[in-house]
Amino acid sequence: MEVTGDAGEARHREVVMLPAIGYTLPVSAIDCLKDPAVDAVDFLLTKPSDATQLAAISSQHPYGVVNIHLGSLSLTDDVARWCSERSAVQQLVATGWGTTVSVSLSAQSPEPNNDAAMKRVLEFVRTLQRQFDGSRLFLEIVPALKEPATPQRDADFLAEILQRTGCGWLLNVAEIDARSRNVGFDPYDYIAEVLPAAASVLIRLASVRFEKRIGAVVTTTEGAIPDEIWSLLRHTLVLGSHKARAVVVAGRELRGGETLRKSDLRHSRFIVDRVQGRQRLLRQNPAAQDFLTRGTIRRV
């Protein structure tokens, strides 16, 4: 029997454990979602007509967590026009089935005490929030590559935006790992700086590789997810598993409805369960509370 609407939402509120586990993938790759282990979906919007297909998918498969990634934009873009092109998604998220939306914003971190630049970014983000009223907005700020700011300033900038707007954090772990290798900073410290400011977090996982053509590390959906990405996921969960809404893995569709990421999906659940299990045990020991606030212990 098909469960839709409020009944479907109520059922999933009862059985879905947070963070939910699932895939990041385009709407066209829905065969990946037949896996019964999928509790969360992070759809990559590629064209406005995708909204119609998303409505059908959501009615047939009432997942515990559904996010729609609206795409990327910069401060120089016409935000009103950008949102108008996604009006069908606005109608979709207004129906009340708990959908969230996410955006990747390219922005340069303002100089210290540059209140005007900070105000501009805040107004830009609040415009996005008003346009998608009723749906939590998860935000990723990708530093502009021209004249990059210091990593510490980038972290402070993102943390302040999240804190002052109430947005969730779209934490692209592979992107942060790649940027840390290219620019030179500690990704563990970066996550620890930003996470306290986020009301909630949507965690994306993918792989990375060195691209010889450009001489830099880039993210990719190809190949195995490296140990460093799994370690950063564990670090994030130790610091803030109570904030994590979902962990989603970049999926790639194969013939027959299979995906290259099934083992990664289950490994994500293993890490989530292990971290949460240890935290439950530690909470029973008052002397261990300090450990819970420090995060992952790493060898130097």
C-alpha positions in Angstrom: 0.0 0.0 0.0 1.3 3.4 -0.9 1.8 5.8 1.9 1.6 9.5 1.0 1.0 12.9 2.4 0.7 13.4 6.2 0.5 9.7 6.9 3.8 9.1 5.1 5.5 11.9 7.0 4.1 10.7 10.4 5.4 7.2 9.7 8.9 8.4 8.9 9.1 10.7 11.9 8.6 7.6 14.0 11.1 5.3 12.4 13.9 7.4 10.8 16.9 7.9 13.0 18.9 11.1 12.6 21.2 11.6 11.0 19.5 9.8 8.1 21.7 8.1 5.5 21.3 8.4 1.8 22.5 9.7 -1.6 23.3 13.0 -3.3 22.3 12.5 -7.0 20.5 14.1 -9.9 16.8 13.6 -10.3 17.5 11.3 -13.4 19.3 8.7 -11.2 16.3 7.7 -9.1 17.0 4.0 -9.5 19.6 4.4 -6.8 16.8 5.1 -4.4 15.4 1.6 -4.5 18.0 0.6 -1.9 16.0 0.0 1.3 18.9 1.4 3.3 18.2 4.9 1.9 16.5 7.2 4.4 17.6 10.5 2.9 17.9 12.0 -0.6 19.7 15.1 -1.6 18.5 16.0 -5.2 20.7 18.0 -7.5 18.4 20.3 -9.4 19.6 20.5 -13.1 16.6 22.1 -14.7 13.3 23.8 -13.6 11.2 20.9 -14.9 12.8 18.6 -12.4 10.4 19.9 -9.8 7.5 18.0 -11.4 9.4 14.7 -11.2 10.4 15.5 -7.6 6.8 15.9 -6.6 6.0 12.4 -8.0 9.1 10.9 -6.3 8.2 12.3 -2.9 4.7 11.0 -3.0 5.8 7.5 -3.9 8.8 7.3 -1.5 8.2 9.3 1.7 11.9 9.5 2.8 12.8 10.8 6.2 14.9 13.6 4.9 14.6 15.3 1.5 16.8 18.1 0.4 16.8 19.9 -3.0 20.1 21.5 -4.0 19.2 24.6 -6.0 22.6 25.2 -7.4 25.4 27.7 -7.2 25.3 31.5 -7.3 27.5 34.5 -6.5 26.9 37.9 -5.0 27.0 39.4 -8.5 24.0 37.3 -9.6 20.5 38.7 -9.8 19.0 36.7 -6.9 15.4 37.6 -7.7 15.7 36.3 -11.2 17.6 33.2 -9.9 14.8 32.4 -7.5 12.1 33.1 -10.2 13.7 30.4 -12.4 13.1 28.0 -9.5 9.5 29.0 -8.8 8.3 25.5 -9.3 10.6 24.4 -6.4 9.2 27.2 -4.3 5.7 25.8 -4.7 7.0 22.3 -4.0 8.6 23.1 -0.7 5.6 25.2 0.4 3.4 22.0 0.4 4.6 21.2 3.9 6.3 17.8 3.5 9.4 18.8 5.3 11.7 19.4 2.4 14.8 21.5 2.9 16.8 23.4 0.2 20.5 24.1 -0.1 22.6 26.6 -2.0 26.3 27.0 -2.7 27.3 30.7 -2.5 30.6 31.9 -3.9 31.7 34.9 -1.8 34.9 36.4 -0.7 35.4 36.7 3.1 35.2 40.4 4.0 38.1 42.2 5.5 37.9 42.6 9.3 35.5 45.3 10.4 34.1 45.7 6.9 30.5 45.9 8.1 29.2 47.0 4.7 30.5 43.8 3.0 29.1 41.6 5.8 25.7 43.4 5.6 25.6 42.8 1.8 26.1 39.0 2.3 23.5 38.9 5.1 20.9 40.6 3.0 21.6 38.3 0.1 21.2 35.2 2.2 18.0 36.6 3.9 16.5 37.2 0.4 17.0 33.5 -0.3 15.4 32.6 2.9 12.4 34.8 2.2 12.0 33.3 -1.3 11.9 29.8 0.1 9.9 30.7 3.2 8.8 27.7 5.2 11.8 25.5 4.3 15.1 25.5 6.1 18.0 26.7 4.0 21.3 24.9 4.1 24.1 27.1 3.0 27.6 26.4 1.7 30.0 29.4 1.2 32.7 28.6 -1.3 35.5 31.2 -1.0 36.2 33.1 -4.2 39.4 31.7 -5.7 40.7 35.1 -6.7 42.7 36.7 -3.9 41.8 34.0 -1.4 41.4 35.1 2.2 43.0 33.3 5.1 41.3 30.0 6.1 40.7 31.4 9.6 38.9 34.4 8.2 36.8 32.1 5.9 35.8 30.0 8.9 34.9 33.1 11.0 32.9 34.5 8.1 30.9 31.4 7.5 30.2 30.9 11.2 28.9 34.5 11.6 26.6 34.1 8.6 25.2 30.9 9.9 24.7 32.2 13.4 23.1 35.5 12.3 20.7 34.0 9.7 19.9 30.6 11.4 20.8 28.7 8.2 21.9 25.1 8.4 25.4 24.3 7.1 25.8 22.3 3.9 29.0 20.6 4.9 30.7 19.3 1.8 33.5 17.3 3.5 35.3 16.4 0.2 35.3 20.1 -0.8 36.8 21.2 2.5 39.4 18.4 2.3 40.4 19.4 -1.2 40.6 23.1 -0.3 42.7 22.3 2.7 45.2 20.5 0.5 45.3 23.2 -2.1 45.4 26.2 0.2 47.1 24.7 3.3 45.0 24.5 6.5 43.7 22.0 9.0 40.2 20.7 7.9 39.6 19.4 11.4 40.1 22.8 12.9 38.0 24.4 10.2 35.0 22.1 11.0 35.5 22.6 14.7 35.4 26.4 14.2 32.2 26.5 12.1 30.1 23.7 13.5 29.0 25.4 16.8 27.4 28.3 14.8 25.2 26.0 12.7 21.7 25.2 13.9 21.9 21.9 11.9 24.1 20.3 9.3 23.7 18.4 6.1 26.9 16.3 5.5 27.9 15.4 2.0 30.6 12.8 1.2 32.5 12.2 -2.0 36.0 11.3 -3.2 38.9 13.5 -4.1 41.7 13.2 -6.7 44.7 15.2 -7.9 44.0 16.8 -11.2 47.3 17.2 -13.1 45.9 19.5 -15.7 45.2 22.3 -13.1 47.7 21.1 -10.4 45.1 20.9 -7.7 43.0 18.4 -5.7 39.4 18.3 -6.8 36.3 16.5 -5.7 34.9 13.6 -7.7 32.2 10.9 -7.7 34.6 8.4 -9.1 36.8 6.1 -7.0 36.6 5.0 -3.4 36.1 7.5 -0.6 39.5 7.9 1.1 40.2 7.3 4.8 40.7 11.0 5.4 37.1 11.8 4.4 35.8 9.1 6.7 37.9 10.5 9.5 36.5 14.0 8.9 33.0 12.6 9.0 33.7 10.9 12.4 35.2 14.1 13.7 32.1 16.0 12.7 29.8 13.5 14.3 31.8 13.5 17.6 31.5 17.2 17.8 27.9 17.6 16.7 26.0 14.4 15.9 22.9 16.0 17.5 23.0 18.7 14.8 23.4 16.3 11.9 20.2 16.0 9.8 21.6 13.6 7.2 24.8 12.1 5.8 24.5 11.8 2.0 27.0 10.1 -0.3 27.6 11.1 -3.9 25.9 8.3 -5.9 26.4 7.3 -9.5 23.8 5.2 -11.3 24.7 1.9 -13.0 22.6 -0.4 -15.1 20.2 -2.5 -13.2 19.5 0.1 -10.5 22.8 -0.5 -8.7 25.2 2.1 -7.5 28.9 2.3 -6.8 28.2 3.7 -3.4 26.2 0.9 -1.6 29.2 -0.1 0.6 29.8 3.6 1.4 26.1 4.0 2.4 26.5 1.2 4.9 29.9 2.4 6.2 28.3 5.8 6.9 25.7 4.1 9.0 28.3 2.1 10.8 30.3 5.3 11.7 27.1 7.1 12.8 26.0 4.2 15.0 29.4 3.7 16.5 29.9 7.4 17.4 26.4 7.7 18.8 26.8 4.4 20.8 30.1 5.6 22.3 28.6 8.9 23.2 25.7 7.3 25.0 28.2 5.3 27.1 30.3 8.3 27.8 27.3 10.3 29.0 26.8 7.8 31.7 30.2 8.7 33.0 30.4 12.3 34.2 34.2 12.3 34.1 34.0 11.8 30.3 32.1 15.0 29.5 35.2 16.9 28.7 36.1 14.3 26.0 32.7 14.9 24.3 33.5 18.6 23.9 37.0 18.1 22.5 36.1 16.1 19.4 38.3 13.5 17.7 41.7 12.8 19.2 44.3 12.7 16.3 47.9 11.8 16.2 50.1 14.8 15.4 
